Amino acid sequence: MYEFAIAWEWLAFAVRWLHVITAIAWIGSSFYFIALDLGLVKRPHLPIGAYGEEWQVHGGGFYHIQKYLVAPASMPEHLTWFKWESYATWLSGFTLLCLVYYGGADLFLIDRHVLDVSAPTAIALSLASLAIGWIFYDLLCKSPLGKNTWVLMGILYVALVAMAWGYLQIFTGRAAFLHLGAFTATIMSANVFFIIMPNQRIVVADLIAGRTPDPKYGAIAKQRSLHNNYLTLPVIFFMLSNHYPLAFATAHSWIIAALVFLMGVTIRHWFNTTHARKGRPTWTWLVTVLIFIVIMWLSTNPKLPGAPEEVSALPPVLARFAADTHFPAVRDTVSTRCSMCHAAEPVYEGLARPPKGVMLETEAEIARHAREIYIQAGRSHAMPPGNVTEMTPEERGLITAWFESAARKGSVE
């Protein structure tokens, strides 16, 4: 029923909001502790076992912080753990992946001009890639190559670029970039869940038992935390990319992804060096700007268009929208009010690509985006923006009647 479409839209919005909130908490705490760790100062008066200290001022008060590289001599009375920020971010992100890309696989996940697979197959490929990615990364870290942090990060970079190319051979461009972000975020959150937190629990258990903790556990956790440090900004880029088809829907999208990972390194290098009081390497910003300019240039090379999709090729759940008696009038309305922007070559001034990569030039494309048209132009006045094409209330009512009619027929079937 059409009520389900509205409820689904609000559910996706609520989960997205939760995801943003938890991501802010995770990234904020992560960046704070990285800056704190790099800014620690070693002083002779520090207690035995203390690595360094830092004085900070915030909110009208002063904070005196000390870090123990392995552990203090005894277990503190109260210990604050930072873990749920990571877990909640991944869980909410995975829920959003299920709602948007798995629930709307035929629309958002599968591009039959790229790889013609069923929705269950595409979802299985998605899940397998996230699991296999973590297993590969974890085994790599635990191998002899893992003893050299920078060699390890170089190999990880090559693997991430390979995944960018691979995802673009399987999914839509939008889904490929989203999955690249999810792939990377899974590694980051799994680092917390499987490595960092268990290692910290071992140290705490040793303290409680009166044993001297082994410093190797802290060293391993620190290496994984370093990886998370450099991967955070690219993940944010990929999660935001679904709004910008110039990033994910061009001929060189996988190269753009490779350059985004490099920008993550250059930006974090500036912050890390500055927080460590080793100077301000402003050259990193110049390099970042140059890389971004290259990305902009690469985005001017359009993605080669596939063959037009026929209505007969649509899944039954979508084909019924093209078969509804209201469809001819809706098709004419969309062609008049929407296709000037939502076309392979938009005629609206200032648009180089259709917004969000959505094209509404053919009957199949209109039927495929039925729910979005219903939400954006029927139930709400979000589209056209500012009603620039002067869509009438009657036309919006027609779109609403079309979607709800087809939805009712689908529920009866």
C-alpha positions in Angstrom: 0.0 0.0 0.0 1.0 3.6 -0.5 1.0 4.2 3.3 3.9 1.7 3.4 6.0 3.9 1.0 5.5 6.9 3.3 6.3 4.9 6.4 9.4 3.4 4.7 10.6 6.9 3.7 10.3 8.2 7.3 11.9 5.0 8.7 14.9 5.6 6.3 15.0 9.2 7.4 15.0 8.3 11.1 17.8 5.7 10.7 19.8 8.1 8.6 19.5 10.7 11.4 20.6 8.1 13.9 23.5 7.2 11.7 24.7 10.8 11.4 24.4 11.3 15.2 26.4 8.2 16.0 28.9 8.9 13.3 29.5 12.4 14.8 30.0 10.8 18.2 32.4 8.2 16.9 34.4 10.5 14.6 34.5 13.3 17.2 35.8 11.1 20.0 38.3 9.4 17.6 39.7 12.7 16.4 39.8 14.1 19.9 41.9 11.1 21.2 44.2 11.2 18.2 44.9 14.9 18.8 45.3 14.2 22.5 47.7 11.3 21.9 49.8 13.3 19.5 49.9 16.3 21.8 51.2 14.5 25.0 54.3 16.0 26.6 56.8 13.9 28.5 57.8 15.6 31.8 60.1 14.3 34.6 57.5 14.6 37.4 55.1 12.1 35.8 54.1 9.0 37.8 55.8 5.7 37.1 54.4 4.2 33.9 52.9 7.5 32.6 53.8 8.2 29.0 52.9 11.9 28.9 50.5 14.6 29.9 48.4 17.4 28.4 46.8 20.5 29.8 43.6 21.7 28.0 41.0 24.4 28.6 37.4 24.1 27.5 34.0 25.3 28.7 35.4 27.6 31.3 37.6 25.0 33.0 41.0 23.3 32.9 41.7 19.6 32.3 44.9 17.8 33.3 45.2 14.5 31.3 47.8 11.8 31.7 48.3 8.8 29.5 49.8 5.4 30.6 51.3 3.7 27.5 50.5 0.2 28.8 48.5 0.6 32.1 48.7 2.3 35.5 50.0 0.4 38.5 46.5 -0.5 39.7 43.0 -0.6 38.3 41.2 2.8 38.5 38.0 3.0 40.5 36.1 4.2 37.4 37.0 3.5 33.8 35.1 5.0 30.8 35.1 2.9 27.7 34.7 4.3 24.2 33.1 1.6 22.0 29.4 2.1 21.5 30.0 5.1 19.3 31.7 2.8 16.8 29.2 -0.1 17.2 26.1 2.1 16.9 27.5 3.9 13.8 28.1 0.6 12.0 24.8 -0.9 13.1 22.8 2.1 12.0 24.7 2.3 8.8 24.1 -1.3 8.0 20.4 -0.9 8.8 20.3 2.0 6.4 22.1 -0.1 3.8 19.3 -2.7 4.2 16.5 -0.2 4.0 17.7 1.8 1.0 19.9 -0.5 -1.1 18.6 -4.0 -0.2 14.9 -2.9 0.2 15.2 -1.0 -3.1 17.7 -3.3 -4.8 16.1 -3.1 -8.3 16.3 0.7 -8.2 19.4 1.6 -6.2 21.6 -1.5 -6.1 21.4 -3.2 -9.5 22.4 -1.7 -12.8 21.4 -4.4 -15.4 23.7 -2.7 -18.0 26.6 -3.4 -15.6 25.7 -6.8 -14.2 22.3 -8.5 -14.8 21.6 -10.3 -11.5 18.6 -10.9 -9.3 18.1 -8.9 -6.1 19.0 -11.8 -3.8 22.3 -12.3 -5.7 23.2 -8.7 -5.6 22.5 -8.6 -1.8 24.6 -11.7 -1.3 27.5 -10.2 -3.2 27.2 -7.1 -1.1 27.3 -9.0 2.2 30.1 -11.3 1.1 32.2 -8.3 0.1 31.9 -6.7 3.5 32.8 -9.9 5.3 35.6 -11.0 3.0 37.1 -7.5 3.1 37.5 -7.6 6.9 38.9 -11.2 6.8 41.5 -10.2 4.2 42.5 -7.1 6.0 42.7 -8.8 9.4 44.9 -11.7 8.0 47.1 -9.1 6.3 47.6 -7.2 9.5 48.5 -10.5 11.3 50.9 -11.6 8.6 54.7 -10.7 8.6 53.8 -7.7 6.4 51.8 -6.3 9.3 55.0 -5.6 11.2 55.7 -2.6 8.9 52.8 -0.2 9.3 53.5 1.9 6.2 54.0 -1.1 3.9 50.7 -2.5 5.3 48.9 0.8 4.6 50.3 0.8 1.0 48.9 -2.7 0.4 45.6 -1.7 2.0 45.5 1.3 -0.4 45.9 -0.9 -3.4 43.2 -3.3 -2.1 40.8 -0.4 -1.6 41.4 0.9 -5.1 40.8 -2.6 -6.4 37.5 -2.8 -4.5 36.5 0.6 -6.0 37.0 -0.8 -9.5 35.3 -4.1 -8.6 32.2 -2.6 -7.1 31.7 -0.5 -10.2 31.7 -3.8 -12.2 28.8 -5.1 -10.1 26.5 -2.3 -8.8 25.2 1.0 -9.8 27.7 3.8 -9.5 25.9 5.2 -6.5 25.8 1.9 -4.8 29.4 1.2 -5.6 30.6 4.3 -3.8 28.3 3.7 -0.9 29.6 0.1 -0.6 33.2 1.4 -0.8 32.4 3.5 2.2 30.7 0.6 4.0 33.6 -1.7 3.1 36.0 0.7 4.7 33.8 1.5 7.7 33.3 -2.2 8.4 37.1 -2.6 8.6 37.2 0.4 11.0 34.4 -0.8 13.3 35.7 -4.4 13.2 39.1 -3.1 14.3 37.3 -1.7 17.4 35.2 -4.8 18.1 37.6 -7.6 17.3 41.0 -6.1 18.1 41.1 -2.8 20.1 38.5 -3.6 22.7 39.6 -7.3 23.3 43.2 -6.1 23.8 42.1 -3.5 26.3 40.1 -6.1 28.2 43.2 -8.3 28.4 45.1 -5.4 29.9 42.3 -4.7 32.4 42.1 -8.3 33.4 45.9 -8.4 34.0 45.5 -5.3 36.2 42.7 -6.8 38.2 44.7 -10.0 38.7 47.8 -8.1 39.7 49.8 -9.1 36.6 52.0 -6.7 34.5 50.2 -6.2 31.2 52.0 -7.1 28.0 52.7 -4.0 26.0 52.2 -5.8 22.7 48.4 -5.5 23.1 48.6 -1.8 23.2 50.9 -1.7 20.2 48.5 -3.8 18.1 45.6 -1.6 19.0 47.5 1.5 18.2 48.3 0.3 14.7 44.7 -0.5 14.0 43.7 2.9 15.4 46.2 4.6 13.1 44.5 2.9 10.1 41.1 4.2 11.3 42.6 7.6 11.6 43.5 7.8 7.9 40.4 6.0 6.6 37.8 8.2 8.4 37.6 11.2 5.9 37.3 9.0 2.8 34.4 7.1 4.4 32.6 10.4 5.0 33.2 11.4 1.3 31.8 8.1 0.0 28.8 8.3 2.4 28.0 11.8 1.1 28.7 10.9 -2.6 25.2 9.6 -3.3 24.1 13.2 -3.7 26.7 13.9 -6.3 26.6 11.8 -9.5 29.7 13.7 -10.9 31.6 11.6 -8.4 30.1 8.1 -8.8 28.5 8.1 -12.3 31.4 9.0 -14.7 33.8 7.0 -16.7 36.7 7.4 -14.2 34.8 6.9 -10.9 37.2 4.3 -9.6 40.1 6.7 -10.2 38.2 9.4 -8.4 37.8 6.9 -5.5 41.5 6.2 -5.5 42.3 10.0 -5.3 39.8 10.4 -2.5 41.8 8.0 -0.3 44.9 10.1 -1.0 43.2 13.3 0.0 42.2 11.5 3.3 45.9 11.0 3.9 47.1 14.5 3.0 44.4 16.2 5.2 45.0 13.9 8.2 48.8 14.3 7.8 48.3 18.1 8.4 46.2 17.6 11.5 48.4 14.8 12.9 51.6 16.8 12.4 50.1 20.0 13.8 48.7 18.2 16.9 52.1 16.6 17.4 53.7 20.1 17.5 56.0 19.2 14.6 55.1 22.1 12.5 52.3 23.0 10.1 52.9 21.3 6.7 50.7 23.6 4.6 51.9 21.9 1.5 49.4 19.2 2.3 46.5 21.6 1.6 48.0 22.5 -1.8 48.3 18.9 -2.7 44.7 18.2 -1.6 43.4 21.1 -3.7 45.4 19.9 -6.7 44.0 16.3 -6.2 40.5 17.7 -6.0 41.0 19.7 -9.2 42.1 16.5 -10.9 38.9 14.8 -9.6 36.8 17.6 -11.0 38.5 17.2 -14.4 38.0 13.5 -14.4 34.3 14.0 -13.7 33.9 15.8 -17.0 34.4 12.5 -18.8 30.9 11.1 -18.9 30.0 7.5 -18.2 29.2 5.8 -21.5 25.4 5.4 -21.7 23.9 1.9 -21.7 21.1 0.7 -24.0 17.7 2.2 -23.1 15.8 0.0 -20.8 12.4 -1.3 -22.0 9.3 -1.4 -19.8 9.1 -5.2 -20.6 12.4 -5.7 -18.9 11.3 -4.2 -15.6 10.6 -6.4 -12.6 6.9 -7.0 -12.1 6.9 -4.9 -8.9 7.9 -1.9 -11.1 6.2 -2.8 -14.3 2.8 -2.4 -12.8 3.4 1.4 -12.5 3.8 1.6 -16.3 0.7 -0.5 -16.8 -1.6 1.7 -14.6 -4.3 3.6 -16.4 -3.0 6.9 -15.0 0.5 6.3 -16.4 0.1 8.0 -19.8 -0.9 11.3 -18.2 1.8 11.0 -15.5 4.4 10.3 -18.3 3.3 13.5 -20.1 3.5 15.5 -16.8 7.0 14.2 -16.0 8.2 14.8 -19.5 6.9 18.4 -19.3 7.9 19.3 -15.7 10.9 17.1 -14.8 12.9 15.8 -17.8 14.5 19.2 -18.6 16.8 18.4 -15.6 16.4 14.6 -15.3 17.9 13.8 -18.7 21.2 12.3 -19.9 21.9 15.9 -21.2 19.9 18.3 -19.1 18.8 21.4 -20.9 18.3 23.4 -17.6 21.0 26.0 -17.4 23.9 25.2 -15.0 23.3 21.4 -14.9 25.9 19.2 -16.3 24.4 15.9 -15.1 20.9 14.9 -14.0 20.4 15.5 -10.2 21.5 12.4 -8.2 22.0 10.6 -11.6 18.2 10.2 -11.9 16.9 10.2 -15.5 13.2 10.4 -16.4 13.2 10.4 -20.2 11.7 7.0 -20.9 8.7 5.1 -19.6 10.9 2.5 -18.0 12.9 5.2 -16.1 9.7 6.9 -14.9 8.3 3.6 -13.7 11.6 2.6 -12.0 11.5 5.9 -10.0 7.8 5.8 -9.2 8.2 5.9 -5.4 10.7 8.8 -5.6 8.4 10.8 -7.9 5.5 10.1 -5.6 7.3 11.3 -2.5 9.2 14.2 -4.1 6.5 15.6 -6.4 3.2 14.0 -5.3 3.1 13.9 -1.5 5.5 16.8 -1.1 6.5 19.8 -3.2 10.2 19.2 -3.1 10.3 18.7 -6.8 10.6 20.6 -9.1 12.9 22.8 -6.9 11.0 26.1 -6.2 8.4 24.7 -8.6 10.5 26.2 -11.3 8.5 24.4 -14.0 5.2 25.4 -12.5 3.8 21.9 -11.7 0.1 22.4 -10.9 -1.8 21.0 -7.9 -3.8 18.9 -10.3 -0.6 17.4 -11.8 0.6 16.6 -8.3 -2.7 15.0 -7.5 -2.4 12.9 -10.7 1.0 11.6 -9.6 -0.4 10.7 -6.2 -3.4 8.9 -7.7 -1.1 7.0 -10.1 1.2 5.7 -7.4 -1.5 4.8 -4.9 -3.6 3.1 -7.6 -0.6 0.9 -8.7 0.3 0.3 -5.1 -3.2 -0.9 -4.3 -3.2 -3.3 -7.3 0.2 -4.6 -6.2 -1.1 -5.4 -2.7 -4.2 -7.2 -4.1 -2.0 -9.3 -6.4 
